[in-house]
Amino acid sequence: MEWTNLVRPVQLQQLIANYQTNLPLKGTRKEIDFHPVTRMFNPMGVGTWILSECDDDGLAFGLCDVGYPELGYVSMQELWELRLPGGLKIEEDLHWTASKSLTAYADDARQGKRV
C-alpha cells in the first residue's frame, strides 16, 4: 500500500472515516457533503484533486481537474505511481485547508473559477 504515503496520516485517517460514515448513506439524500480533507496537485502543470473520502483500497472521491473539473473517483495508487519529468511526483498541498463543502468547490469550478 505505497499509495498511503501520498497523504499525511491524519488526512488519510479522515478520508477513510468520511468514506465509512457515508458508506451506508450512499445513494440517499442523507449522504454527507463533507469539506474536502486534502488537495493533491501536479507541480508541473495541469492536475488538481480535492478529495473528501477514500476507501481502504485507495479509491478516493472528490473534485478532479485534469483539464475539466468533475466530481468523481481517482485511484490513489495511480496518483502515487505517476512520475513526472525530473522525477517529480503528485504532491499533497501541505498548506491548503478547505473552507467549504466539496459540492461548493465543484459549483465554483463549473462557474469557471479555479479548482
C-alpha positions as CSV (number, residue, x, y, z in Angstrom):
1,M,0.0,0.0,0.0
2,E,2.6,2.5,-1.1
3,W,-0.2,5.0,-2.0
4,T,-0.8,5.7,1.7
5,N,2.4,7.7,1.5
6,L,0.7,10.2,-0.8
7,V,-1.1,11.9,2.1
8,R,-0.2,12.6,5.7
9,P,-1.5,10.0,8.2
10,V,-4.1,12.3,9.9
11,Q,-5.6,13.2,6.5
12,L,-5.6,9.6,5.4
13,Q,-7.5,8.6,8.6
14,Q,-10.1,11.4,8.0
15,L,-10.5,10.4,4.3
16,I,-11.2,6.8,5.4
17,A,-13.5,7.9,8.3
18,N,-15.5,10.0,5.9
19,Y,-15.9,7.1,3.5
20,Q,-17.0,4.8,6.3
21,T,-19.5,7.4,7.5
22,N,-21.1,7.8,4.1
23,L,-21.0,4.2,3.0
24,P,-24.4,3.2,4.5
25,L,-25.8,6.5,3.2
26,K,-24.6,6.2,-0.5
27,G,-27.4,6.9,-2.9
28,T,-29.7,8.5,-0.3
29,R,-30.5,12.2,0.4
30,K,-28.7,11.7,3.8
31,E,-25.3,11.3,2.2
32,I,-23.0,13.9,3.8
33,D,-21.3,16.6,1.7
34,F,-18.0,16.8,3.5
35,H,-15.5,19.5,3.4
36,P,-12.5,18.1,1.4
37,V,-9.7,16.7,3.5
38,T,-6.8,17.2,1.2
39,R,-5.7,18.8,-2.1
40,M,-3.3,17.0,-4.4
41,F,-1.6,18.7,-7.4
42,N,0.7,18.2,-10.3
43,P,3.7,20.5,-9.6
44,M,4.4,20.7,-13.4
45,G,1.0,21.8,-14.6
46,V,-2.5,20.6,-15.1
47,G,-3.9,18.3,-12.5
48,T,-5.6,19.0,-9.2
49,W,-7.6,16.6,-6.9
50,I,-9.6,17.9,-3.9
51,L,-10.5,14.8,-2.0
52,S,-13.1,14.2,0.7
53,E,-13.3,10.4,1.0
54,C,-11.2,7.3,0.4
55,D,-11.8,3.6,0.9
56,D,-9.2,1.1,2.3
57,D,-8.1,0.2,-1.2
58,G,-7.2,3.7,-2.2
59,L,-10.3,4.6,-4.3
60,A,-10.8,8.3,-3.4
61,F,-13.8,10.6,-4.2
62,G,-13.5,14.3,-4.8
63,L,-13.3,17.1,-7.3
64,C,-10.8,16.0,-10.0
65,D,-9.5,18.5,-12.5
66,V,-7.1,17.3,-15.3
67,G,-8.3,19.9,-17.7
68,Y,-12.0,19.9,-16.9
69,P,-13.3,19.7,-13.3
70,E,-15.7,16.9,-12.4
71,L,-16.8,15.1,-9.3
72,G,-15.6,11.5,-9.4
73,Y,-13.3,8.8,-8.3
74,V,-9.5,8.6,-8.6
75,S,-7.1,5.8,-7.7
76,M,-4.6,6.9,-5.1
77,Q,-2.3,4.1,-6.3
78,E,-2.3,5.6,-9.8
79,L,-1.5,9.0,-8.5
80,W,1.3,7.5,-6.4
81,E,2.8,5.7,-9.4
82,L,2.6,8.7,-11.7
83,R,6.1,10.0,-12.5
84,L,6.6,13.4,-14.0
85,P,9.7,14.9,-15.7
86,G,12.7,15.4,-13.5
87,G,11.5,12.7,-11.1
88,L,8.7,14.8,-9.7
89,K,5.5,13.2,-8.3
90,I,2.0,14.3,-7.5
91,E,2.1,16.2,-4.2
92,E,-0.2,17.0,-1.3
93,D,-0.6,20.7,-0.7
94,L,0.5,20.9,2.9
95,H,-0.8,24.5,3.3
96,W,-4.3,24.0,1.9
97,T,-7.3,23.9,4.2
98,A,-10.9,23.5,2.9
99,S,-13.2,26.5,3.6
100,K,-16.4,25.0,2.1
101,S,-18.1,21.7,1.1
102,L,-17.0,19.6,-1.8
103,T,-20.0,20.5,-3.8
104,A,-19.4,24.2,-3.2
105,Y,-15.9,23.7,-4.7
106,A,-17.5,21.9,-7.7
107,D,-20.1,24.6,-8.2
108,D,-17.3,27.2,-8.2
109,A,-15.3,25.2,-10.7
110,R,-18.3,24.9,-13.0
111,Q,-18.7,28.6,-13.0
112,G,-15.2,29.0,-14.3
113,K,-13.4,29.6,-11.1
114,R,-10.2,27.7,-10.4
115,V,-10.1,24.5,-8.5
